[in-house]
């Protein structure tokens, strides 16, 4: 009988030690998982904008004229025009990837440097003003030549305002131009 009791006590102690080891292993695995998850969701890149602003983000991709990224702790994809971004730096490897060059427009003579963007590609740029006018219509000229003359006139006006970007919407022979800076 005594041997049976000793045997039961020994099995109970062994089972308790096994359970303690199991609990300790679970805590260890949970702690390691938290540490690796924290590294995985930390901000891995720094976006430097042409206006000098720096954003700590998780870079996703650079595609179709946009830079896609997510903020810390979020899985929501945010996009910004590549024209607003100067470079992307990987914080771990310290490698920097140039995204776009800064365009400096000082006078109306710099109209050739003004870039015409579709409205949706101006995300991240600052709107500086709008102006309207009538599209050029010269008799005997093909429509593309008239569009080019109108675009040149709009670019010249945008350059004289110091804006390197402009978005143009045309309707019924009239246009509305919106100018943008970094």
Secondary structure, DSSP 8 states (H G I E B T S, - for coil): -HHHHHHHHHHHHHHHHHHHHHHHHHHHHHHHHHHHHHHHHS--EEEEETTS-EEEEEEEEEETTEEEEE-TT----EEEEGGGEEEEEETTT--EEE--------SGGGGGG-EE--GGGGTTSEEEEEEEEE----TT--HHHHHHHHHHHHHHHHHHTT-SEEEEEEETTEEEEEEEE-
